[in-house]
């Protein structure tokens, strides 16, 4: 992934992680591994963990500590009602921006 893609991803990563958590609960490494499988190879684990701390502090996720066979308990994150509202707003904003960007790419024509 190039520098431009990395910068664009920074602005959308929160919404991407919330979208992942909307379909299933997961812990940090699972989220990172899934993103890498999807082609986001430059994402550092630390980036995801810092983002998870922020969305937890903002009350967008519920957290459950689950025992781990290897080391300390894992924090498993799941999207809560407040997070779902936030994610819906993210998708509305994404759709608005995507439509406008497509118009620009097509030379500014209205669809």
LUMRO-997210 format. One record per atom (N, C-alpha, C, O): residue in three letters; chain; atom name; y, x, z. Coordinates in steps of 0.1 Angstrom, whole numbers. Each point is the difference from the previous one (the first is absolute). Layout:
BEGIN
type=Ala, mol=A, atom=CA, c2=Y, c1=X, c3=Z
...
end
This chain:
BEGIN
type=Unk, mol=A, atom=N, c2=-12, c1=8, c3=0
type=Unk, mol=A, atom=CA, c2=12, c1=-8, c3=0
type=Unk, mol=A, atom=C, c2=12, c1=9, c3=0
type=Unk, mol=A, atom=O, c2=1, c1=10, c3=8
type=Unk, mol=A, atom=N, c2=9, c1=-13, c3=-16
type=Unk, mol=A, atom=CA, c2=12, c1=8, c3=-1
type=Unk, mol=A, atom=C, c2=10, c1=-3, c3=10
type=Unk, mol=A, atom=O, c2=-2, c1=-10, c3=8
type=Unk, mol=A, atom=N, c2=12, c1=18, c3=-7
type=Unk, mol=A, atom=CA, c2=11, c1=-2, c3=10
type=Unk, mol=A, atom=C, c2=6, c1=-14, c3=0
type=Unk, mol=A, atom=O, c2=3, c1=-6, c3=10
type=Unk, mol=A, atom=N, c2=0, c1=1, c3=-23
type=Unk, mol=A, atom=CA, c2=6, c1=-13, c3=-1
type=Unk, mol=A, atom=C, c2=-9, c1=-11, c3=6
type=Unk, mol=A, atom=O, c2=5, c1=-9, c3=7
type=Unk, mol=A, atom=N, c2=-18, c1=10, c3=-11
type=Unk, mol=A, atom=CA, c2=-9, c1=-10, c3=5
type=Unk, mol=A, atom=C, c2=-1, c1=0, c3=15
type=Unk, mol=A, atom=O, c2=-1, c1=-10, c3=7
type=Unk, mol=A, atom=N, c2=1, c1=23, c3=-1
type=Unk, mol=A, atom=CA, c2=-1, c1=1, c3=14
type=Unk, mol=A, atom=C, c2=12, c1=-6, c3=7
type=Unk, mol=A, atom=O, c2=-2, c1=-7, c3=10
type=Unk, mol=A, atom=N, c2=14, c1=9, c3=-15
type=Unk, mol=A, atom=CA, c2=12, c1=-6, c3=5
type=Unk, mol=A, atom=C, c2=0, c1=-15, c3=0
type=Unk, mol=A, atom=O, c2=4, c1=-7, c3=9
type=Unk, mol=A, atom=N, c2=-9, c1=2, c3=-21
type=Unk, mol=A, atom=CA, c2=-1, c1=-15, c3=-1
type=Unk, mol=A, atom=C, c2=-10, c1=-6, c3=10
type=Unk, mol=A, atom=O, c2=2, c1=-10, c3=6
type=Unk, mol=A, atom=N, c2=-13, c1=17, c3=-4
type=Unk, mol=A, atom=CA, c2=-10, c1=-4, c3=9
type=Unk, mol=A, atom=C, c2=5, c1=-1, c3=14
type=Unk, mol=A, atom=O, c2=-4, c1=-9, c3=8
type=Unk, mol=A, atom=N, c2=12, c1=19, c3=-4
type=Unk, mol=A, atom=CA, c2=6, c1=-1, c3=14
type=Unk, mol=A, atom=C, c2=7, c1=-13, c3=3
type=Unk, mol=A, atom=O, c2=-1, c1=-5, c3=11
type=Unk, mol=A, atom=N, c2=7, c1=0, c3=-21
type=Unk, mol=A, atom=CA, c2=8, c1=-13, c3=2
type=Unk, mol=A, atom=C, c2=-9, c1=-12, c3=1
type=Unk, mol=A, atom=O, c2=4, c1=-11, c3=4
type=Unk, mol=A, atom=N, c2=-16, c1=12, c3=-9
type=Unk, mol=A, atom=CA, c2=-9, c1=-12, c3=-1
type=Unk, mol=A, atom=C, c2=-13, c1=2, c3=9
type=Unk, mol=A, atom=O, c2=-8, c1=-10, c3=1
type=Unk, mol=A, atom=N, c2=6, c1=21, c3=5
type=Unk, mol=A, atom=CA, c2=-12, c1=3, c3=7
type=Unk, mol=A, atom=C, c2=-2, c1=-10, c3=12
type=Unk, mol=A, atom=O, c2=-12, c1=-4, c3=2
type=Unk, mol=A, atom=N, c2=22, c1=0, c3=4
type=Unk, mol=A, atom=CA, c2=-1, c1=-9, c3=11
type=Unk, mol=A, atom=C, c2=-6, c1=-13, c3=-5
type=Unk, mol=A, atom=O, c2=-10, c1=-6, c3=6
type=Unk, mol=A, atom=N, c2=15, c1=1, c3=-17
type=Unk, mol=A, atom=CA, c2=-5, c1=-13, c3=-5
type=Unk, mol=A, atom=C, c2=-14, c1=2, c3=-5
type=Unk, mol=A, atom=O, c2=-8, c1=-9, c3=1
type=Unk, mol=A, atom=N, c2=4, c1=20, c3=-7
type=Unk, mol=A, atom=CA, c2=-13, c1=3, c3=-4
type=Unk, mol=A, atom=C, c2=-10, c1=0, c3=11
type=Unk, mol=A, atom=O, c2=-11, c1=-6, c3=0
type=Unk, mol=A, atom=N, c2=15, c1=12, c3=11
type=Unk, mol=A, atom=CA, c2=-9, c1=1, c3=12
type=Unk, mol=A, atom=C, c2=-2, c1=-14, c3=6
type=Unk, mol=A, atom=O, c2=-11, c1=-4, c3=4
type=Unk, mol=A, atom=N, c2=22, c1=-4, c3=-3
type=Unk, mol=A, atom=CA, c2=-1, c1=-13, c3=5
type=Unk, mol=A, atom=C, c2=-8, c1=-9, c3=-9
type=Unk, mol=A, atom=O, c2=-8, c1=-8, c3=5
type=Unk, mol=A, atom=N, c2=8, c1=10, c3=-18
type=Unk, mol=A, atom=CA, c2=-8, c1=-7, c3=-10
type=Unk, mol=A, atom=C, c2=-15, c1=3, c3=3
type=Unk, mol=A, atom=O, c2=-8, c1=-9, c3=-1
type=Unk, mol=A, atom=N, c2=5, c1=22, c3=3
type=Unk, mol=A, atom=CA, c2=-14, c1=4, c3=3
type=Unk, mol=A, atom=C, c2=-4, c1=-8, c3=13
type=Unk, mol=A, atom=O, c2=-11, c1=-5, c3=0
type=Unk, mol=A, atom=N, c2=19, c1=5, c3=10
type=Unk, mol=A, atom=CA, c2=-4, c1=-6, c3=13
type=Unk, mol=A, atom=C, c2=0, c1=-15, c3=-1
type=Unk, mol=A, atom=O, c2=-6, c1=-6, c3=9
type=Unk, mol=A, atom=N, c2=12, c1=0, c3=-19
type=Unk, mol=A, atom=CA, c2=-1, c1=-14, c3=-2
type=Unk, mol=A, atom=C, c2=-14, c1=-5, c3=-4
type=Unk, mol=A, atom=O, c2=-3, c1=-12, c3=3
type=Unk, mol=A, atom=N, c2=-5, c1=21, c3=-8
type=Unk, mol=A, atom=CA, c2=-13, c1=-4, c3=-4
type=Unk, mol=A, atom=C, c2=-11, c1=4, c3=9
type=Unk, mol=A, atom=O, c2=-11, c1=-5, c3=1
type=Unk, mol=A, atom=N, c2=14, c1=16, c3=8
type=Unk, mol=A, atom=CA, c2=-10, c1=4, c3=9
type=Unk, mol=A, atom=C, c2=7, c1=9, c3=11
type=Unk, mol=A, atom=O, c2=10, c1=7, c3=-3
type=Unk, mol=A, atom=N, c2=-16, c1=-6, c3=14
type=Unk, mol=A, atom=CA, c2=5, c1=9, c3=11
type=Unk, mol=A, atom=C, c2=-5, c1=14, c3=-4
type=Unk, mol=A, atom=O, c2=-10, c1=2, c3=-7
type=Unk, mol=A, atom=N, c2=17, c1=8, c3=11
type=Unk, mol=A, atom=CA, c2=-3, c1=14, c3=-3
type=Unk, mol=A, atom=C, c2=6, c1=10, c3=9
type=Unk, mol=A, atom=O, c2=10, c1=-4, c3=7
type=Unk, mol=A, atom=N, c2=-15, c1=16, c3=-6
type=Unk, mol=A, atom=CA, c2=6, c1=10, c3=8
type=Unk, mol=A, atom=C, c2=7, c1=10, c3=-10
type=Unk, mol=A, atom=O, c2=-3, c1=-1, c3=-12
type=Unk, mol=A, atom=N, c2=11, c1=10, c3=17
type=Unk, mol=A, atom=CA, c2=8, c1=9, c3=-8
type=Unk, mol=A, atom=C, c2=-7, c1=7, c3=-11
type=Unk, mol=A, atom=O, c2=4, c1=0, c3=-12
type=Unk, mol=A, atom=N, c2=-16, c1=7, c3=16
type=Unk, mol=A, atom=CA, c2=-7, c1=8, c3=-10
type=Unk, mol=A, atom=C, c2=-6, c1=-9, c3=-11
type=Unk, mol=A, atom=O, c2=0, c1=4, c3=-12
type=Unk, mol=A, atom=N, c2=-4, c1=-16, c3=15
type=Unk, mol=A, atom=CA, c2=-6, c1=-10, c3=-10
type=Unk, mol=A, atom=C, c2=11, c1=-3, c3=-10
type=Unk, mol=A, atom=O, c2=-2, c1=0, c3=-12
type=Unk, mol=A, atom=N, c2=14, c1=-2, c3=17
type=Unk, mol=A, atom=CA, c2=11, c1=-4, c3=-9
type=Unk, mol=A, atom=C, c2=3, c1=12, c3=-9
type=Unk, mol=A, atom=O, c2=2, c1=-2, c3=-13
type=Unk, mol=A, atom=N, c2=-1, c1=14, c3=18
type=Unk, mol=A, atom=CA, c2=3, c1=12, c3=-8
type=Unk, mol=A, atom=C, c2=-11, c1=2, c3=-10
type=Unk, mol=A, atom=O, c2=3, c1=3, c3=-12
type=Unk, mol=A, atom=N, c2=-15, c1=-4, c3=16
type=Unk, mol=A, atom=CA, c2=-12, c1=2, c3=-10
type=Unk, mol=A, atom=C, c2=1, c1=-10, c3=-11
type=Unk, mol=A, atom=O, c2=-2, c1=3, c3=-12
type=Unk, mol=A, atom=N, c2=5, c1=-16, c3=15
type=Unk, mol=A, atom=CA, c2=0, c1=-10, c3=-10
type=Unk, mol=A, atom=C, c2=12, c1=3, c3=-10
type=Unk, mol=A, atom=O, c2=-2, c1=-1, c3=-12
type=Unk, mol=A, atom=N, c2=13, c1=5, c3=17
type=Unk, mol=A, atom=CA, c2=12, c1=3, c3=-8
type=Unk, mol=A, atom=C, c2=-4, c1=12, c3=-10
type=Unk, mol=A, atom=O, c2=4, c1=-1, c3=-11
type=Unk, mol=A, atom=N, c2=-11, c1=11, c3=17
type=Unk, mol=A, atom=CA, c2=-4, c1=11, c3=-9
type=Unk, mol=A, atom=C, c2=-10, c1=-4, c3=-10
type=Unk, mol=A, atom=O, c2=1, c1=4, c3=-12
type=Unk, mol=A, atom=N, c2=-10, c1=-13, c3=15
type=Unk, mol=A, atom=CA, c2=-9, c1=-6, c3=-10
type=Unk, mol=A, atom=C, c2=7, c1=-7, c3=-11
type=Unk, mol=A, atom=O, c2=-4, c1=0, c3=-11
type=Unk, mol=A, atom=N, c2=16, c1=-6, c3=14
type=Unk, mol=A, atom=CA, c2=8, c1=-7, c3=-10
type=Unk, mol=A, atom=C, c2=9, c1=9, c3=-8
type=Unk, mol=A, atom=O, c2=7, c1=-5, c3=-8
type=Unk, mol=A, atom=N, c2=-8, c1=18, c3=11
type=Unk, mol=A, atom=CA, c2=8, c1=9, c3=-8
type=Unk, mol=A, atom=C, c2=12, c1=6, c3=7
type=Unk, mol=A, atom=O, c2=7, c1=8, c3=-6
type=Unk, mol=A, atom=N, c2=-4, c1=-13, c3=18
type=Unk, mol=A, atom=CA, c2=11, c1=6, c3=8
type=Unk, mol=A, atom=C, c2=-4, c1=12, c3=7
type=Unk, mol=A, atom=O, c2=-1, c1=1, c3=12
type=Unk, mol=A, atom=N, c2=-2, c1=10, c3=-20
type=Unk, mol=A, atom=CA, c2=-6, c1=12, c3=6
type=Unk, mol=A, atom=C, c2=9, c1=8, c3=8
type=Unk, mol=A, atom=O, c2=-5, c1=8, c3=8
type=Unk, mol=A, atom=N, c2=18, c1=-9, c3=-9
type=Unk, mol=A, atom=CA, c2=9, c1=8, c3=7
type=Unk, mol=A, atom=C, c2=4, c1=-5, c3=13
type=Unk, mol=A, atom=O, c2=8, c1=6, c3=7
type=Unk, mol=A, atom=N, c2=-13, c1=-17, c3=-3
type=Unk, mol=A, atom=CA, c2=4, c1=-6, c3=13
type=Unk, mol=A, atom=C, c2=-7, c1=7, c3=12
type=Unk, mol=A, atom=O, c2=-12, c1=2, c3=0
type=Unk, mol=A, atom=N, c2=20, c1=3, c3=9
type=Unk, mol=A, atom=CA, c2=-5, c1=8, c3=11
type=Unk, mol=A, atom=C, c2=-4, c1=-11, c3=11
type=Unk, mol=A, atom=O, c2=6, c1=-10, c3=2
type=Unk, mol=A, atom=N, c2=-17, c1=14, c3=5
type=Unk, mol=A, atom=CA, c2=-4, c1=-9, c3=11
type=Unk, mol=A, atom=C, c2=11, c1=-2, c3=10
type=Unk, mol=A, atom=O, c2=2, c1=-11, c3=5
type=Unk, mol=A, atom=N, c2=6, c1=21, c3=-2
type=Unk, mol=A, atom=CA, c2=11, c1=-1, c3=10
type=Unk, mol=A, atom=C, c2=10, c1=-10, c3=-4
type=Unk, mol=A, atom=O, c2=6, c1=-6, c3=8
type=Unk, mol=A, atom=N, c2=-4, c1=5, c3=-21
type=Unk, mol=A, atom=CA, c2=10, c1=-10, c3=-5
type=Unk, mol=A, atom=C, c2=-5, c1=-14, c3=3
type=Unk, mol=A, atom=O, c2=8, c1=-9, c3=4
type=Unk, mol=A, atom=N, c2=-21, c1=6, c3=-5
type=Unk, mol=A, atom=CA, c2=-5, c1=-13, c3=3
type=Unk, mol=A, atom=C, c2=1, c1=-3, c3=15
type=Unk, mol=A, atom=O, c2=3, c1=-11, c3=4
type=Unk, mol=A, atom=N, c2=-7, c1=21, c3=4
type=Unk, mol=A, atom=CA, c2=0, c1=-2, c3=14
type=Unk, mol=A, atom=C, c2=15, c1=-3, c3=5
type=Unk, mol=A, atom=O, c2=2, c1=-8, c3=9
type=Unk, mol=A, atom=N, c2=7, c1=16, c3=-14
type=Unk, mol=A, atom=CA, c2=14, c1=-3, c3=4
type=Unk, mol=A, atom=C, c2=5, c1=-14, c3=-4
type=Unk, mol=A, atom=O, c2=7, c1=-7, c3=7
type=Unk, mol=A, atom=N, c2=-11, c1=3, c3=-19
type=Unk, mol=A, atom=CA, c2=3, c1=-14, c3=-5
type=Unk, mol=A, atom=C, c2=-6, c1=-10, c3=9
type=Unk, mol=A, atom=O, c2=6, c1=-10, c3=4
type=Unk, mol=A, atom=N, c2=-19, c1=12, c3=0
type=Unk, mol=A, atom=CA, c2=-7, c1=-9, c3=9
type=Unk, mol=A, atom=C, c2=7, c1=-2, c3=13
type=Unk, mol=A, atom=O, c2=1, c1=-11, c3=6
type=Unk, mol=A, atom=N, c2=4, c1=23, c3=0
type=Unk, mol=A, atom=CA, c2=7, c1=-1, c3=12
type=Unk, mol=A, atom=C, c2=13, c1=-8, c3=-1
type=Unk, mol=A, atom=O, c2=3, c1=-9, c3=8
type=Unk, mol=A, atom=N, c2=4, c1=10, c3=-19
type=Unk, mol=A, atom=CA, c2=12, c1=-7, c3=-3
type=Unk, mol=A, atom=C, c2=-2, c1=-15, c3=-1
type=Unk, mol=A, atom=O, c2=7, c1=-8, c3=6
type=Unk, mol=A, atom=N, c2=-18, c1=4, c3=-14
type=Unk, mol=A, atom=CA, c2=-2, c1=-14, c3=-1
type=Unk, mol=A, atom=C, c2=-6, c1=-6, c3=12
type=Unk, mol=A, atom=O, c2=2, c1=-12, c3=3
type=Unk, mol=A, atom=N, c2=-9, c1=20, c3=5
type=Unk, mol=A, atom=CA, c2=-4, c1=-5, c3=13
type=Unk, mol=A, atom=C, c2=12, c1=-3, c3=10
type=Unk, mol=A, atom=O, c2=0, c1=-10, c3=6
type=Unk, mol=A, atom=N, c2=9, c1=20, c3=-6
type=Unk, mol=A, atom=CA, c2=12, c1=-2, c3=8
type=Unk, mol=A, atom=C, c2=8, c1=-12, c3=-4
type=Unk, mol=A, atom=O, c2=7, c1=-6, c3=9
type=Unk, mol=A, atom=N, c2=-7, c1=3, c3=-22
type=Unk, mol=A, atom=CA, c2=8, c1=-11, c3=-5
type=Unk, mol=A, atom=C, c2=-8, c1=-14, c3=2
type=Unk, mol=A, atom=O, c2=6, c1=-10, c3=-4
type=Unk, mol=A, atom=N, c2=-18, c1=11, c3=9
type=Unk, mol=A, atom=CA, c2=-7, c1=-12, c3=3
type=Unk, mol=A, atom=C, c2=-7, c1=-7, c3=-12
type=Unk, mol=A, atom=O, c2=-2, c1=-12, c3=0
type=Unk, mol=A, atom=N, c2=0, c1=20, c3=-11
type=Unk, mol=A, atom=CA, c2=-6, c1=-6, c3=-12
type=Unk, mol=A, atom=C, c2=-15, c1=0, c3=0
type=Unk, mol=A, atom=O, c2=-6, c1=-6, c3=-9
type=Unk, mol=A, atom=N, c2=0, c1=13, c3=18
type=Unk, mol=A, atom=CA, c2=-15, c1=2, c3=1
type=Unk, mol=A, atom=C, c2=-4, c1=-2, c3=14
type=Unk, mol=A, atom=O, c2=7, c1=3, c3=10
type=Unk, mol=A, atom=N, c2=-20, c1=-7, c3=-9
type=Unk, mol=A, atom=CA, c2=-7, c1=0, c3=13
type=Unk, mol=A, atom=C, c2=-9, c1=12, c3=0
type=Unk, mol=A, atom=O, c2=-5, c1=4, c3=-11
type=Unk, mol=A, atom=N, c2=3, c1=2, c3=23
type=Unk, mol=A, atom=CA, c2=-8, c1=13, c3=1
type=Unk, mol=A, atom=C, c2=-11, c1=-2, c3=10
type=Unk, mol=A, atom=O, c2=2, c1=-6, c3=11
type=Unk, mol=A, atom=N, c2=-14, c1=10, c3=-15
type=Unk, mol=A, atom=CA, c2=-11, c1=-1, c3=9
type=Unk, mol=A, atom=C, c2=-6, c1=14, c3=0
type=Unk, mol=A, atom=O, c2=-3, c1=7, c3=-10
type=Unk, mol=A, atom=N, c2=0, c1=-2, c3=22
type=Unk, mol=A, atom=CA, c2=-6, c1=13, c3=2
type=Unk, mol=A, atom=C, c2=-15, c1=-2, c3=0
type=Unk, mol=A, atom=O, c2=-6, c1=-8, c3=8
type=Unk, mol=A, atom=N, c2=-1, c1=15, c3=-18
type=Unk, mol=A, atom=CA, c2=-14, c1=-2, c3=-2
type=Unk, mol=A, atom=C, c2=-7, c1=14, c3=3
type=Unk, mol=A, atom=O, c2=5, c1=10, c3=-5
type=Unk, mol=A, atom=N, c2=-16, c1=-10, c3=13
type=Unk, mol=A, atom=CA, c2=-6, c1=13, c3=3
type=Unk, mol=A, atom=C, c2=-5, c1=7, c3=-13
type=Unk, mol=A, atom=O, c2=-3, c1=-7, c3=-10
type=Unk, mol=A, atom=N, c2=4, c1=20, c3=10
type=Unk, mol=A, atom=CA, c2=-4, c1=8, c3=-11
type=Unk, mol=A, atom=C, c2=-11, c1=9, c3=4
type=Unk, mol=A, atom=O, c2=0, c1=5, c3=11
type=Unk, mol=A, atom=N, c2=-10, c1=-3, c3=-20
type=Unk, mol=A, atom=CA, c2=-10, c1=10, c3=3
type=Unk, mol=A, atom=C, c2=5, c1=14, c3=0
type=Unk, mol=A, atom=O, c2=-6, c1=9, c3=7
type=Unk, mol=A, atom=N, c2=17, c1=-7, c3=-14
type=Unk, mol=A, atom=CA, c2=5, c1=14, c3=-1
type=Unk, mol=A, atom=C, c2=14, c1=0, c3=7
type=Unk, mol=A, atom=O, c2=10, c1=-3, c3=-7
type=Unk, mol=A, atom=N, c2=-9, c1=6, c3=19
type=Unk, mol=A, atom=CA, c2=13, c1=2, c3=7
type=Unk, mol=A, atom=C, c2=6, c1=-13, c3=6
type=Unk, mol=A, atom=O, c2=-8, c1=-9, c3=4
type=Unk, mol=A, atom=N, c2=21, c1=9, c3=-2
type=Unk, mol=A, atom=CA, c2=6, c1=-11, c3=7
type=Unk, mol=A, atom=C, c2=-1, c1=-14, c3=-8
type=Unk, mol=A, atom=O, c2=-3, c1=0, c3=-12
type=Unk, mol=A, atom=N, c2=6, c1=-11, c3=19
type=Unk, mol=A, atom=CA, c2=-1, c1=-13, c3=-7
type=Unk, mol=A, atom=C, c2=10, c1=0, c3=-12
type=Unk, mol=A, atom=O, c2=10, c1=6, c3=0
type=Unk, mol=A, atom=N, c2=-14, c1=-14, c3=-10
type=Unk, mol=A, atom=CA, c2=8, c1=-2, c3=-12
type=Unk, mol=A, atom=C, c2=9, c1=-12, c3=2
type=Unk, mol=A, atom=O, c2=-4, c1=-10, c3=7
type=Unk, mol=A, atom=N, c2=16, c1=11, c3=-12
type=Unk, mol=A, atom=CA, c2=9, c1=-11, c3=0
type=Unk, mol=A, atom=C, c2=-2, c1=-8, c3=-13
type=Unk, mol=A, atom=O, c2=2, c1=6, c3=-11
type=Unk, mol=A, atom=N, c2=-7, c1=-18, c3=12
type=Unk, mol=A, atom=CA, c2=-2, c1=-8, c3=-12
type=Unk, mol=A, atom=C, c2=11, c1=-10, c3=-1
type=Unk, mol=A, atom=O, c2=3, c1=-7, c3=9
type=Unk, mol=A, atom=N, c2=3, c1=7, c3=-21
type=Unk, mol=A, atom=CA, c2=12, c1=-8, c3=-2
type=Unk, mol=A, atom=C, c2=-3, c1=-13, c3=-8
type=Unk, mol=A, atom=O, c2=-8, c1=1, c3=-10
type=Unk, mol=A, atom=N, c2=14, c1=-12, c3=13
type=Unk, mol=A, atom=CA, c2=-2, c1=-12, c3=-8
type=Unk, mol=A, atom=C, c2=14, c1=-7, c3=-1
type=Unk, mol=A, atom=O, c2=8, c1=1, c3=10
type=Unk, mol=A, atom=N, c2=-6, c1=-7, c3=-21
type=Unk, mol=A, atom=CA, c2=13, c1=-6, c3=-2
type=Unk, mol=A, atom=C, c2=1, c1=-13, c3=8
type=Unk, mol=A, atom=O, c2=-9, c1=-8, c3=0
type=Unk, mol=A, atom=N, c2=20, c1=6, c3=7
type=Unk, mol=A, atom=CA, c2=2, c1=-12, c3=8
type=Unk, mol=A, atom=C, c2=10, c1=-9, c3=-7
type=Unk, mol=A, atom=O, c2=4, c1=2, c3=-12
type=Unk, mol=A, atom=N, c2=-1, c1=-14, c3=18
type=Unk, mol=A, atom=CA, c2=8, c1=-10, c3=-7
type=Unk, mol=A, atom=C, c2=14, c1=6, c3=-4
type=Unk, mol=A, atom=O, c2=5, c1=-3, c3=-11
type=Unk, mol=A, atom=N, c2=1, c1=11, c3=20
type=Unk, mol=A, atom=CA, c2=13, c1=6, c3=-3
type=Unk, mol=A, atom=C, c2=-1, c1=9, c3=-12
type=Unk, mol=A, atom=O, c2=8, c1=1, c3=-9
type=Unk, mol=A, atom=N, c2=-19, c1=7, c3=9
type=Unk, mol=A, atom=CA, c2=-3, c1=9, c3=-12
type=Unk, mol=A, atom=C, c2=-2, c1=-8, c3=-13
type=Unk, mol=A, atom=O, c2=4, c1=5, c3=-10
type=Unk, mol=A, atom=N, c2=-10, c1=-16, c3=11
type=Unk, mol=A, atom=CA, c2=-3, c1=-8, c3=-12
type=Unk, mol=A, atom=C, c2=14, c1=-5, c3=-6
type=Unk, mol=A, atom=O, c2=2, c1=0, c3=-12
type=Unk, mol=A, atom=N, c2=7, c1=-5, c3=21
type=Unk, mol=A, atom=CA, c2=13, c1=-4, c3=-4
type=Unk, mol=A, atom=C, c2=7, c1=12, c3=-7
type=Unk, mol=A, atom=O, c2=6, c1=-2, c3=-11
type=Unk, mol=A, atom=N, c2=-6, c1=13, c3=17
type=Unk, mol=A, atom=CA, c2=6, c1=12, c3=-5
type=Unk, mol=A, atom=C, c2=-6, c1=4, c3=-14
type=Unk, mol=A, atom=O, c2=7, c1=3, c3=-9
type=Unk, mol=A, atom=N, c2=-20, c1=-4, c3=8
type=Unk, mol=A, atom=CA, c2=-7, c1=3, c3=-13
type=Unk, mol=A, atom=C, c2=4, c1=-10, c3=-11
type=Unk, mol=A, atom=O, c2=2, c1=4, c3=-11
type=Unk, mol=A, atom=N, c2=-1, c1=-16, c3=15
type=Unk, mol=A, atom=CA, c2=4, c1=-10, c3=-10
type=Unk, mol=A, atom=C, c2=14, c1=3, c3=-6
type=Unk, mol=A, atom=O, c2=3, c1=-1, c3=-12
type=Unk, mol=A, atom=N, c2=6, c1=5, c3=21
type=Unk, mol=A, atom=CA, c2=14, c1=5, c3=-4
type=Unk, mol=A, atom=C, c2=-1, c1=12, c3=-9
type=Unk, mol=A, atom=O, c2=7, c1=1, c3=-10
type=Unk, mol=A, atom=N, c2=-16, c1=8, c3=14
type=Unk, mol=A, atom=CA, c2=-2, c1=12, c3=-8
type=Unk, mol=A, atom=C, c2=-4, c1=-4, c3=-15
type=Unk, mol=A, atom=O, c2=6, c1=6, c3=-9
type=Unk, mol=A, atom=N, c2=-16, c1=-15, c3=8
type=Unk, mol=A, atom=CA, c2=-4, c1=-4, c3=-13
type=Unk, mol=A, atom=C, c2=11, c1=-7, c3=-8
type=Unk, mol=A, atom=O, c2=1, c1=2, c3=-12
type=Unk, mol=A, atom=N, c2=7, c1=-10, c3=19
type=Unk, mol=A, atom=CA, c2=11, c1=-7, c3=-7
type=Unk, mol=A, atom=C, c2=10, c1=11, c3=-6
type=Unk, mol=A, atom=O, c2=4, c1=-1, c3=-11
type=Unk, mol=A, atom=N, c2=-1, c1=11, c3=20
type=Unk, mol=A, atom=CA, c2=9, c1=10, c3=-4
type=Unk, mol=A, atom=C, c2=-6, c1=8, c3=-12
type=Unk, mol=A, atom=O, c2=7, c1=4, c3=-9
type=Unk, mol=A, atom=N, c2=-20, c1=0, c3=11
type=Unk, mol=A, atom=CA, c2=-7, c1=7, c3=-11
type=Unk, mol=A, atom=C, c2=1, c1=-7, c3=-13
type=Unk, mol=A, atom=O, c2=3, c1=6, c3=-11
type=Unk, mol=A, atom=N, c2=-6, c1=-19, c3=11
type=Unk, mol=A, atom=CA, c2=0, c1=-8, c3=-12
type=Unk, mol=A, atom=C, c2=14, c1=0, c3=-7
type=Unk, mol=A, atom=O, c2=2, c1=1, c3=-12
type=Unk, mol=A, atom=N, c2=8, c1=-3, c3=21
type=Unk, mol=A, atom=CA, c2=14, c1=0, c3=-5
type=Unk, mol=A, atom=C, c2=3, c1=13, c3=-7
type=Unk, mol=A, atom=O, c2=5, c1=1, c3=-11
type=Unk, mol=A, atom=N, c2=-8, c1=10, c3=18
type=Unk, mol=A, atom=CA, c2=3, c1=14, c3=-6
type=Unk, mol=A, atom=C, c2=-8, c1=2, c3=-12
type=Unk, mol=A, atom=O, c2=5, c1=6, c3=-10
type=Unk, mol=A, atom=N, c2=-18, c1=-9, c3=10
type=Unk, mol=A, atom=CA, c2=-8, c1=2, c3=-12
type=Unk, mol=A, atom=C, c2=5, c1=-7, c3=-12
type=Unk, mol=A, atom=O, c2=0, c1=5, c3=-11
type=Unk, mol=A, atom=N, c2=4, c1=-18, c3=13
type=Unk, mol=A, atom=CA, c2=5, c1=-8, c3=-11
type=Unk, mol=A, atom=C, c2=13, c1=7, c3=-6
type=Unk, mol=A, atom=O, c2=2, c1=1, c3=-12
type=Unk, mol=A, atom=N, c2=7, c1=3, c3=21
type=Unk, mol=A, atom=CA, c2=13, c1=6, c3=-4
type=Unk, mol=A, atom=C, c2=-3, c1=13, c3=-7
type=Unk, mol=A, atom=O, c2=7, c1=4, c3=-10
type=Unk, mol=A, atom=N, c2=-16, c1=4, c3=15
type=Unk, mol=A, atom=CA, c2=-3, c1=13, c3=-7
type=Unk, mol=A, atom=C, c2=-7, c1=-2, c3=-13
type=Unk, mol=A, atom=O, c2=3, c1=7, c3=-10
type=Unk, mol=A, atom=N, c2=-11, c1=-17, c3=8
type=Unk, mol=A, atom=CA, c2=-6, c1=-4, c3=-13
type=Unk, mol=A, atom=C, c2=11, c1=-4, c3=-9
type=Unk, mol=A, atom=O, c2=-1, c1=4, c3=-12
type=Unk, mol=A, atom=N, c2=11, c1=-11, c3=16
type=Unk, mol=A, atom=CA, c2=11, c1=-4, c3=-9
type=Unk, mol=A, atom=C, c2=7, c1=12, c3=-4
type=Unk, mol=A, atom=O, c2=4, c1=1, c3=-12
type=Unk, mol=A, atom=N, c2=-1, c1=8, c3=21
type=Unk, mol=A, atom=CA, c2=7, c1=13, c3=-4
type=Unk, mol=A, atom=C, c2=-8, c1=8, c3=-10
type=Unk, mol=A, atom=O, c2=5, c1=5, c3=-10
type=Unk, mol=A, atom=N, c2=-18, c1=-5, c3=12
type=Unk, mol=A, atom=CA, c2=-9, c1=8, c3=-9
type=Unk, mol=A, atom=C, c2=1, c1=-6, c3=-14
type=Unk, mol=A, atom=O, c2=-1, c1=7, c3=-10
type=Unk, mol=A, atom=N, c2=2, c1=-20, c3=10
type=Unk, mol=A, atom=CA, c2=0, c1=-7, c3=-13
type=Unk, mol=A, atom=C, c2=14, c1=-1, c3=-6
type=Unk, mol=A, atom=O, c2=2, c1=-8, c3=-10
type=Unk, mol=A, atom=N, c2=7, c1=15, c3=15
type=Unk, mol=A, atom=CA, c2=13, c1=1, c3=-5
type=Unk, mol=A, atom=C, c2=10, c1=-10, c3=5
type=Unk, mol=A, atom=O, c2=10, c1=-4, c3=-6
type=Unk, mol=A, atom=N, c2=-13, c1=-2, c3=18
type=Unk, mol=A, atom=CA, c2=9, c1=-9, c3=7
type=Unk, mol=A, atom=C, c2=-1, c1=-14, c3=-4
type=Unk, mol=A, atom=O, c2=8, c1=-8, c3=3
type=Unk, mol=A, atom=N, c2=-18, c1=5, c3=-11
type=Unk, mol=A, atom=CA, c2=-2, c1=-14, c3=-5
type=Unk, mol=A, atom=C, c2=-5, c1=-9, c3=12
type=Unk, mol=A, atom=O, c2=-8, c1=4, c3=8
type=Unk, mol=A, atom=N, c2=14, c1=-16, c3=-8
type=Unk, mol=A, atom=CA, c2=-5, c1=-10, c3=10
type=Unk, mol=A, atom=C, c2=-13, c1=-6, c3=-4
type=Unk, mol=A, atom=O, c2=-3, c1=-2, c3=-12
type=Unk, mol=A, atom=N, c2=-6, c1=0, c3=22
type=Unk, mol=A, atom=CA, c2=-13, c1=-6, c3=-3
type=Unk, mol=A, atom=C, c2=0, c1=-15, c3=3
type=Unk, mol=A, atom=O, c2=-10, c1=-7, c3=-3
end
